[in-house]
Structures are given as structure tokens and as C-alpha cells.
Amino acid sequence: MNKTKIKVLKVAVTGGAGSGKTSVCNRLKELGVKVISADEMAREAVAPGSEALTKIIRFFGEKVVLSDGTLNRKILRRMITDDDARLTLERVLHHEITKLIQKNVACAEKEGCRIVVIEVPLLFELDMKERFDRVVVVIADKELRVNRLMERDQTSRDAAKDLINVQMPDEEKIGRADHVVWNEGSMEKLVESVDVLFKNLTKITKR
């Protein structure tokens, strides 16, 4: 007797730099959800010798590569403070990340997962919303995000602000999202919000 194939609910988690996307994904992982790391996909997409890395070097120069041949993300982040540079990087990464998402979702479905969450920082910028069943946007106060980025990246206030300012405004992201998680308080508050999100997503899979 053939078993009915379960369609996995594809959920994208997005938000601006320093909003707390990873914290949201980590909590969902604790709740048993299959989570695909944006960092892992990004590393795979620009692995040494990859087509994407070759294109990035061609546009930004050899200085974006470390001595071991891997991408110097810190330097690259400092170089994408204008629209032309940002759009070029997005175009290069779009194709590779799309392929990796499809591969990972297919694997999750084979494993019998009912929900798979994928962290996609540039979801709207890359026009990838339609590839997902639900979109979650993580929102935090701009000044709070600046401080988080300064601490995380060991960078200046101006550099943190520049990174935030080249991204799509939060108001626009909220208007395009299915769910909004506010991350402006304690970790306990964030956990409560993510738990509510999890219950809502679970209800969808039972329809």
C-alpha cells in the first residue's frame, strides 16, 4: 500500500541585519522544527572554486578572499554600502541559493518533516517570497540593531548604520510578511513570541 506523500510547509524567516533571525530559528530548532541555516547555504554557495565566488572576485577584487581561498565576509560587508554593489552581489548569489533551498527542502520532505524553516536574509530583495508557503519577518528597533551589529561584527557605528540603511525598510517587509516577530525585549519575550508562531504554523499543517 502506497503512503500518501506529505507536503512540507516551507517557511522563510527574514529580517534586517541585527534583527535576531538566528535567535528565532534557534528557538524553532529547539521545538523540533527542521531549520536550514542561511550561513551554511551562503558558505556552500561561495565555496572556494565555486562559480559564485569567481564572479564575486571578478567584481569586488581579490581583497575579498582570505589566504585559504574562502570569502572574507567582513570585508565584503563593508563594500556593499551602495546599490550597485549590493545588487551585483544579490544577483550572483540568487541562483546558487535558490538551488540550495530546493535541494534542502526536498531532503526535508523525504525525511517526513511537516515544517521546514529557512533563514533567508534577502528574501524580498531577491524576490523569493513566492517560493515559500509562509514568510516570517523579525523586527527590532534600529538603534538596538546597530548596537547588536557593532558587538557581533566588531565594527563601527557608522558601518553598522550603513549596512542597515542599504536594506529594505522594516515597514515594507512587515507589509509583505505573513507573520511578524518583534524582538525588542528580553530573550524570554522572544521565546514566548516564537512559541506562539510555532503553534500557528503547526495548525496550518493540520488543515
N, C-alpha and C positions, 0 to 999 in steps of 0.2 A: 504493500500500500504506500502510495506516494505521500510524503508530508508536504503540507502547504508551506510555501516559502514565505518567511516573514520579511516584510519590507521594513528596513531600518529607517527610523526618523532621523533625518540629517539636520543637526543644529549647529549654526555658526555662532561663535562668540567673538564679538568685535568691540572696538572702543579705541579712544585715543591713547597716545603714549602716556604711560604712568597712571592709567585709569584703574588698573587692577584686574585685567583679563586673566592673567595667570592664576591669581588667587581664586577667582571664580571657578576656573577649570579644575584647580586642585581640589576644591570642595566637592565638585561634581564627581571627580575621580574617587574621593573618599566614600561617596554614596553609591559607588559601584558602576558608574557610567563609563563607557569606553571613551577616552579622551585622546585626541590626536594633537600632539604638540606642534605649535607653529614653528618653534625653534628647531625642532627635529626636521620638519619639512623644509625649512629655509636652509638648514645646513646641507641637507641632501641635494636640494636644488642647485646650490652653488659649490658643490664638492670640487676639489681640485681636478682639473681636466674636463669639467662639465661645460656644455655649450653656453649655459647662462653665465658662468664665471668668465669665460673667454670674452663674451660681449661686454660684461661689466668692466673688465680690464681695458678693453678697447676704448670705451667711452671715458672712464674716470682715470685711467692711467695705472701704472704698476704699483703706485704707492698704496693701493687698496688691498694689496696682497702681502701677507706675512711671510717670514722666511721659510715656513714649512709648506707654503703654497696655498694656504687657506685664506679665506676672505677676512680682511681686517674690518670688522663691523663698526668698530668705534670710529675709525677714520671715515668710513663710508657715510655714517650718520651725519658727520659734520659737513659732508659735501652735498647733501641733498636738501639744502635750505632754499632752493629756488625751484620754480615749477618745472623748468626744462629738465633739470637733473632728476627730480622726483618722478616725473612722467616716464623718463627713459628707464629708470630702474624698475618701475611698475610694469612696463611693457615687457622687459626682459624676464622678470620673474613670473608674470601671469601664466604663461604657457606651461612652465615647469611645475608650478604649484598646483595648477588645475589637474595635471596628470597625476600628481602625488595624492591629491584629495580623492580622486576617483579610485585609485588603487587601494587606499586605506579604507574607504567606505565599503568597497567590495569585500575586503578581508573581514571587516566587522560584520557584514551581513552573513558571510559564510560561518562566522563564529556564533551566529544566532543572537547577536546584540539587537535589542529593540530600539536603543537610542545611541547615536554616536555624535560626540561633540568635537568640533574642530575649531581651534582658535585661529581666526583669520583677521589680523590687524587691519589690513587694507581692503576689507570686503567690499565696501561701497566704491572706493576709489578704483578697484579692479573690476567693478561691475559684475560681481559674482553672486549677488543676492539670490537670483533665480535658481541657483544650483542647490539651494537649501530649502528645507521644509519650514524651518523656523529660524529667526535671527534674534540674537540676544545682544543688546548693546550695554556696555558697562560705562557708567558715567561718574565722574568725580570733579570736584571744584578745580579750576585751572591752577590756582596757586598751590593747592595740595599736590597736583600732578607735577608742577615744576619742582617742588621740594623732593618728591619721590625720585624724579629723574636725576636730579643733582646727586642724590645719595646713591642711586643704583649705578649710574654711569660715571660717577666721579667727574662730573662736568660742571661748567659754569651756569649761572642763572640765565644768562643771555642765550647760551647754546640750548638749554632746555626749553626756553620760550620759543626759540626759532623752530625747534622740532615740532612743538605743539601747533604753532601758527601755520605751518605748511599743510597741516592735515585738515580734513573736513570738519567744520564746526559741529559741536555736540548736538545743537538744536536740530540740525539737518539729519544727523544719524538717528536721533530719537524718533523723528517723523517717519523714518524708513524701517524701524525695528518692530518686531512682534512683541518683544519683552524688554523691559528696561530694569537693570540692576544698579541701584545707587550705592556707591562705595565712598561715602564721605564721613563715616563714623568709625566705630571700633570693628575689630575683626569679628567679634561676636554678632554684631549687627549684620555684617556682610554674610556670615554663615546662615543667619536666620533668613535673609533675603534669598540666598541660593537654595535653601531647603524648600522654600515656597515655590521657586522656579522649578525645581526638580519634581515636585508634586504635580504642577501644572503640565509639565512635559510628559510625565507618566500617564496622566489622564488622557492625553492625546493618543498615546499608543494603544489605549484600550477601547477606542471608539470603533 
